């Protein structure tokens, strides 16, 4: 059985490992549909983006899934800054989104990080039938 000094040293080491672990990633989500597009369309497409954001490193990671679109995906992006019902330019590309699911990550700038944390980003999936966006969802904490 370890003595008191050894036990305290082991507890101190365990506490160091626990508190020095990876930075906390904030969980966010976007639920994508056609009625959230601006302007809305009649697509039956649906999707979700499960998002992790690490504020310390400004790393944005995502898993985007979708189904029921009118045709192949031509592009997918995070757009911002914009509130629901407003449009904005591309902030972060989602490459290789031609098949679902698609996973990826990017490091944000300070301005992009501020817009994301303020709820001013949305995920948009584009198709040939809906080049401005077929399904869209606001990123929410």
Residue pairs with C-beta under 8 A, 6 or more apart in sequence:
2 10
23 54
23 55
23 56
23 57
24 54
25 52
25 53
25 54
25 61
26 52
26 53
26 54
26 55
26 141
27 50
27 51
27 52
27 141
28 51
28 52
28 53
28 116
28 139
28 140
28 141
29 48
29 49
29 50
29 51
29 139
29 140
30 48
30 49
30 51
30 122
30 123
30 137
30 138
30 139
30 140
31 47
31 48
31 137
32 45
32 46
32 47
32 48
32 49
32 66
32 123
32 124
32 125
32 135
32 136
32 137
33 45
33 46
33 47
33 135
33 136
33 137
34 40
34 41
34 42
34 43
34 44
34 45
34 134
34 135
34 136
36 84
36 122
36 135
36 136
36 137
36 138
37 124
37 130
37 132
37 133
37 134
37 135
37 136
38 85
38 86
38 87
38 136
41 130
41 134
43 68
43 69
43 70
43 129
43 130
43 134
43 135
44 68
45 66
45 67
45 68
45 69
45 70
45 125
45 134
45 135
46 66
46 67
46 68
46 135
47 64
47 65
47 66
47 67
47 100
47 123
47 125
47 135
47 137
48 64
48 65
48 66
48 137
49 62
49 63
49 64
49 65
49 123
49 137
49 139
50 62
50 63
51 60
51 61
51 62
51 139
52 60
52 61
52 62
53 59
53 60
53 61
53 116
53 117
54 61
55 113
55 117
57 107
58 107
58 108
58 109
58 110
58 112
58 113
59 105
59 106
59 107
59 108
60 78
60 92
60 105
60 106
60 107
60 108
60 116
61 103
61 104
61 105
62 94
62 103
62 104
62 105
62 123
63 101
63 102
63 103
64 76
64 94
64 97
64 100
64 101
64 102
64 103
64 123
64 125
65 100
65 101
66 73
66 100
66 125
66 135
67 100
69 125
69 127
69 134
69 135
70 127
70 128
70 129
70 130
70 134
71 127
71 128
71 129
72 98
72 127
72 128
73 97
73 98
73 125
73 126
73 127
74 126
74 127
74 128
74 131
75 93
75 97
75 125
75 126
76 93
76 94
76 97
76 102
76 123
76 124
76 125
76 126
77 90
77 91
77 92
77 93
77 94
77 123
77 124
77 126
78 90
78 91
78 92
78 94
78 116
78 121
78 122
78 123
78 124
78 139
79 87
79 88
79 89
79 90
79 91
79 121
79 122
79 123
79 124
80 88
80 91
80 112
80 115
80 116
80 120
80 121
80 122
81 88
81 91
81 115
81 118
81 120
81 121
82 88
82 120
82 121
82 122
83 119
83 120
83 138
84 122
84 138
88 120
88 122
91 112
91 115
91 121
92 106
92 108
92 112
93 106
94 102
94 104
94 123
95 104
96 102
96 104
97 125
108 116
115 121
116 139
119 138
119 139
119 140
119 141
121 138
121 139
122 136
122 137
122 138
122 139
123 136
123 137
123 139
124 133
124 135
124 136
125 133
125 134
125 135
125 136
126 132
126 133
126 134
127 134
